[in-house]
Amino acid sequence: MYYKRNEAFRYVFNQPFPAKVKSLSNEPSHDVFIHDISLNGVKMESHTEFQKEKALYLEFTLLDQDIIKTGVIMWKKSFGKRFQYGLKLDVDQSYHEQIIHLLKQLVKNNS
């Protein structure tokens, strides 16, 4: 499946930051690191292998705001014992506004 990562709005973090994912079927959560974020998804890394098209809950905190979204793994790359994933999030306009606001604050704070 082709997945377009050329969205106009994508923020790449200087240092990947921690998050948690878990399956929609209430399995235990797994640690991941978010590398970048766009309006519709994230690029994340984990030591846990997930299958493409698996639905997950993603939980992370950005500037003291907790964000919980569902998403589907669109692509997977293996790097030794680590895996990178593209997670397409189930989002709405309010999420877009929230993430834009938070990332603007983050850029301002890091200037």
N, C-alpha and C positions, 0 to 999 in steps of 0.2 A: 504494500500500500504506500503510495506517495504521500508525504506529509510536508507541507510548505512551511518552512521556518523563516520566511521573509516578511513577516508582518512589519508594518511601519513602526509599531511601538513595541520595542523589546529592551528591557533593562538587564544588563549583565552585571552581576555583583562582583566586587573586587575579591571577596572571599565568599565561597559558598556558605550558606547558613543552614542550621539544622531545622528539620521538620519531621513530621511523622506521617506515615500512611498506613492504612489498614483496609482490608477487603470489606466489601459491603455485607459479607456474611459473618461479621463479628469475629474474625480471626484476630490474634494478637497484633498489635501495631509494630511497625518496623521503622527504624531510623533511616532517614534519607537526608541528603544535602541538596538544597536548591541552588543551581548555578545561575539561572536567568529566569525572567518572568516576562510574559507578554499579556495583553488584554485577555487572551483566550487560553493560556496554558503556561506550563513551566518545563524547564529542563532540569532534571534531578538525577542524583547519583545514589546508588545503594550497593551494599554487599549482598542484598537479597535479590534473587532472580524472580521476576514476575513475567507472566506471559503477555504478549501483545494483546490488545483489546480487552484486557482485564479492567474492570471497574474498581476504583479505589476512593476512599476518603483521604483527602490531604488536609493536614492541620499544620499551620505555621503562625508565627507571631512576627509582625512587622511594625516597628515603632510602637510597641506596647498594645497593638490591636491584634486580637486573635482572629484568624481567618480559617474557616472550615469549608471546603468545597468538595464536591464529587467530581471525578474525572475518569477518563479512559486512556490507557496507554496506547499511543499511536505508533511509536517506534522504540526500538531497543538496540543498544550497542554494547558489546562486551569488551571490557578492558581488564584482562587478567581475571582477578577475583572480584572485580567491581563491574557494575552495569550502569549505563546511562540510559535515561528514558525521556521521551517526550510525552507529557501528560496533558491531554486536551481537557480543559475544565468546563464544567457545566455552569455558565455564568449568565448574568443579566446586566442591564444598564447600571443598576446601583453598584454592582461589583466593579464594573469598569470605572465608575466615578470614584469609588473608594480606593482602588489600586493606583489610579492616576494621582489622586491627592497624596497618598502615602509615599509614592515614589518621588513626587515633586519635593515633599518635605525631606526625604532621605537625601536627595541631591543637594538641597539647600543646606542641610546640616553638615554634609561632607565637603562643602566648598570652603 
